[in-house]
Amino acid sequence: MIDHERQPRLPGLLLALCVLSSACASNALTPQRQQAAIRSESSLKQLIERGEASAAIGDMTRAEQYFVAALKAGGDERDLVQRLLVVCVADQRYPVAADYAEQYLYRHPLDIDLQFAAGSIHAAMGETLRARELFEAVVRERPAWPEPHYALASLLREPGNAQELADQHDLEYLKLSPHGALADTARARLTRRGMP
């Protein structure tokens, strides 16, 4: 004699398993869910952290890739562009850095800090006209910032440029930052030009 009360209820158990398996199947990762899972695994914070870690070990190309991914994931554009400039310049990939800076400035033409960085990058590449344009814009907008005066003076000291204008910017730098890190160089340039 079969004791039905002790016998597992197979039809009920099978039904429960079927319901569970269909629920699991409905939770299976569709392509959209796979992409969402990847995005959550590669959260913005993680992308930035991986970029910083890559930069710390000197893998600037990988750092750039992570920062670009963070940018595409909706990260703070200004912060990430600054990070991109740092890693590209550290890797001496000035044209790439200039491109990131110019794209950013196209969208944010009044960002003085990025104008100064872009001017420095263009100067490093020998693109003196664009560098001068950017440095002059920075000096106009923020005349009390000493470093752009020094940078502009350095650029204007190139042969064929207005040495008197370079002197004025060195003097302005010294007025604003008489004991700054670049003061000795500014003084030496002025002394060579016969200025006290």
N, C-alpha and C positions, 0 to 999 in steps of 0.2 A: 504494500500500500504506500502510495506517495503522499508525503506530508506537504501539501500545497503551501502551507503557511511558512515552512522553512525553505522552500524552493525559491530561488531568486526569480523575480518576475522579469524574465527576459524581454518580453515585449516592451515593458516600461523602461527597462535599462537601455534597450536598443533605441528606443525613441529619444531618451535623454542624450545618448551619444550622438544620434543624428542631429538633434537640435544644436548640441555643442559644436559638432564638426561644421555645420552650416554657418554657425556664428563665427567660428574661426575662419572659415573660407571667406566670409564676407569681410573679415578684418585683414585678409591677405593684402600684401602691399601691391597695389596697383601702381602703374608708372608714376602717377601724380603723388601717391603716398610715398613711393620710394624717394622721389625728389624732395618731398617735405622732410622725410627722415634724414636724408643727407644734409639738408639745410640746417636741421636742428642739431645734428652732430657737429656741423661746421658753423656753429653760431658765430656771430660777429665778434664776440669777445675772443673766442677760440682762434678765429682767423687772425686777429690782431696779435694775440699772444704767440701764435706760430710764426707770424711775420717778424716779431721782435726777437724770438728765439733764433730764427734763421739769420737775422742781421747780427746778432750777438756772436754767432760762430763764423761770421764772414761770408755766408751764402746770400749775397745781396740779390741775386736773380730770384731765388726762391722767396726771399722776403718781399720783393716787388710783387711776385705772383699772389702771395697771401694778402698784401695790402690792396691790390686791385680787386681781388675777390671780396674783400671786406667792403670796398667802395661799392661794388655791384650789389652787395647784400644790404645796402642802405646805411653804411657807416657815415660818420661825420666827414663830409667832403674836405673841409679845410685841414683837419687833423691828418687825414689819410694822405692828402696831397703833400703835406709837409713831410710825412714819413717817406713817401715815395721819392721826394727830392733828396732827402738825406741818403737813402740807400743807393739811388742812382749816381749821385755825386761821389759817394764813397767808393763806388765801383768804377768811377771815372767814365760813366756813360752820360756825358753832358747833353748830347742832343736829345736823349730820351727824357732827361730831367727837364730840359727846356720845353719840350713838348707838353709834359704834364703841367708845368707852370703856365704856359701860354693858354692851354685849354681851360685851366682854372680861371685865369685872368679874363678870358673871354666872357665867362659867366659872372665873374665877380671883379669888375675892373677897378673897384675902389679899395681893394685889399692891399694896403700899403706894405705890410710885412712880406706878402708874396711878391709884390712888385720888386722889393729890394732883393729877395732871393733870386727872382728871375733875372734881374739885372746882373747879379753876381755870376750866375750861370752863363749868361750871354757873354760877359766879359771874359770868363775862363775859356770860352770857345773862340774868342777873338772877334766876336760880333759886336764891335764897339758902338756902332750907330744905335742898335737896339738897346744895348746896355746903358748908353748915355741917356737915351729917351726915358728909360725906366728910372734911373737914378735921379734925373732932374725932376721927374714927377714925384718921387718920394720926398725930395728936398723941398719942393713947393708945398706939399701937403703936410709934412712934418719937419719944419725947419730946425727944430730943437733936438733932432736925433743926430748925434755926432757921426756915427759910422757911415751913413750915406754920403756925408760930406767928404770923408776920407776916401771912400770908394770912387766918388766922382773925381776927386783930385788925382787919384791914382790913374784913372782912365784918361784924364786930360793931360797927364804927363807924357803920354805916348807922343812920338814925333808927329809933327804936323798939326797938333792941337794947340789951343790957346793956353800957354803956360801961365799967363797972368790970371786967368780964370781958375786954373789949378791952384795957384797960390792963394786965391781968395777962399777956396774950399778947405785947403789945409789950415789957413788961419781960423776959419770958422770952426773946424774940428777942434783946434787947440783952445779956442774960446769956450766951447761947450764941454770939452773933456781934457783939461790941461794935464791931467795925470793919467789919462786913459792908456790902454794897452798899446795904442798906435801913436801916441804922442811923440815919442823919440824919433820915429821915422818921419812924421810930419815935420818936426823941427829940422831934422837933417836935410830934408828936401828943400825947405825954405832957406836954410843956411847956404846950401849949394847954389841957390838962385840969388844969393847976396842979400837976403832979408834977415833982419835980426831975430 
